[in-house]
């Protein structure tokens, strides 16, 4: 008879958690690749034919394919390829910073896409562009100090994830909070 999960050995719980993360990562990558294959014909028709001067084209392609490359890179330690990434403090922190910068890059590109969607109905009004640029700048101004000042304080576990310490939770909460006022500004502007 199998032991209940609550009474399992701590090492077994870590292995089980690692397997769940691996399964989730592989399934999300498979879903992402399925979406790329499913919508490739529309992408060729509507995106590839646009001029490179179109910000929509470059933002779409960046968001679409950077996420595929990033997800593939993030699968490397889950597949034990190479055998194991070094787990000493410096490489663990570098890996966490890579994941965080990747996340922030994708969030920023999605924010820029939302800006274009808000900007378009106003017939490219200069005042709308000024407000949107200001909102985006505010988001970056709020996020960058959090990255540079709090990242050194974040404690990481053996799976390169933040520990449940108050400082780690504070920095992650501040990063998420930096984007919320900006998204609210987009929403308000889209309703004006």
RATARA-V133628 format. One record per residue. RES is the residue in three letters. PHI is phi in whole degrees, -180 to 180 (* if undefined). Layout:
res: {RES | RES}
phi: {PHI | PHI}
This chain:
res: {UNK | UNK | UNK | UNK | UNK | UNK | UNK | UNK | UNK | UNK | UNK | UNK | UNK | UNK | UNK | UNK | UNK | UNK | UNK | UNK | UNK | UNK | UNK | UNK | UNK | UNK | UNK | UNK | UNK | UNK | UNK | UNK | UNK | UNK | UNK | UNK | UNK | UNK | UNK | UNK | UNK | UNK | UNK | UNK | UNK | UNK | UNK | UNK | UNK | UNK | UNK | UNK | UNK | UNK | UNK | UNK | UNK | UNK | UNK | UNK | UNK | UNK | UNK | UNK | UNK | UNK | UNK | UNK | UNK | UNK | UNK | UNK | UNK | UNK | UNK | UNK | UNK | UNK | UNK | UNK | UNK | UNK | UNK | UNK | UNK | UNK | UNK | UNK | UNK | UNK | UNK | UNK | UNK | UNK | UNK | UNK | UNK | UNK | UNK | UNK | UNK | UNK | UNK | UNK | UNK | UNK | UNK | UNK | UNK | UNK | UNK | UNK | UNK | UNK | UNK | UNK | UNK | UNK | UNK | UNK | UNK | UNK | UNK | UNK | UNK | UNK | UNK | UNK | UNK | UNK | UNK | UNK | UNK | UNK | UNK | UNK | UNK | UNK | UNK | UNK | UNK | UNK | UNK | UNK | UNK | UNK | UNK | UNK | UNK | UNK | UNK | UNK | UNK | UNK | UNK | UNK | UNK | UNK | UNK | UNK | UNK | UNK | UNK | UNK | UNK | UNK | UNK | UNK | UNK | UNK | UNK | UNK | UNK | UNK | UNK | UNK | UNK | UNK | UNK | UNK | UNK | UNK | UNK | UNK | UNK | UNK | UNK | UNK | UNK | UNK | UNK | UNK}
phi: {* | -76 | -73 | -65 | -58 | -63 | -104 | -70 | -64 | -55 | -65 | -63 | -66 | -65 | -63 | -63 | -64 | -64 | -64 | -63 | -65 | -63 | -61 | -65 | -65 | -66 | -68 | -68 | -66 | -62 | -63 | -62 | -67 | -62 | -63 | -61 | -66 | -66 | -107 | -62 | -64 | -67 | -61 | -63 | -69 | -99 | -103 | -64 | -79 | -71 | -69 | -69 | -73 | -74 | -65 | -63 | -65 | -66 | -66 | -62 | -65 | -62 | -62 | -67 | -93 | -65 | -66 | -67 | -64 | -62 | -64 | -64 | -65 | -68 | -80 | -55 | -68 | -75 | -96 | 53 | -127 | -63 | -30 | -156 | -70 | -59 | -106 | -71 | -53 | -65 | -69 | -63 | -66 | -61 | -63 | -64 | -64 | -58 | -62 | -69 | -67 | -60 | -60 | -65 | -63 | -68 | -63 | -65 | -67 | -66 | -60 | -67 | -64 | -61 | -60 | -63 | -68 | -78 | -68 | -59 | -65 | -92 | 52 | 56 | -67 | -63 | -66 | -69 | -60 | -63 | -64 | -65 | -62 | -64 | -61 | -66 | -63 | -62 | -61 | -67 | -64 | -76 | -82 | -61 | -61 | -65 | -60 | -76 | -93 | -97 | -58 | -62 | -90 | -73 | -92 | -113 | -94 | -69 | -102 | 64 | -113 | -64 | -70 | -82 | -88 | -59 | -68 | -62 | -66 | -63 | -65 | -67 | -65 | -65 | -64 | -66 | -69 | -65 | -83 | -63 | -62 | -68 | -63 | -64 | -63 | -60 | -64 | -63 | -66 | -71 | -93 | -75}
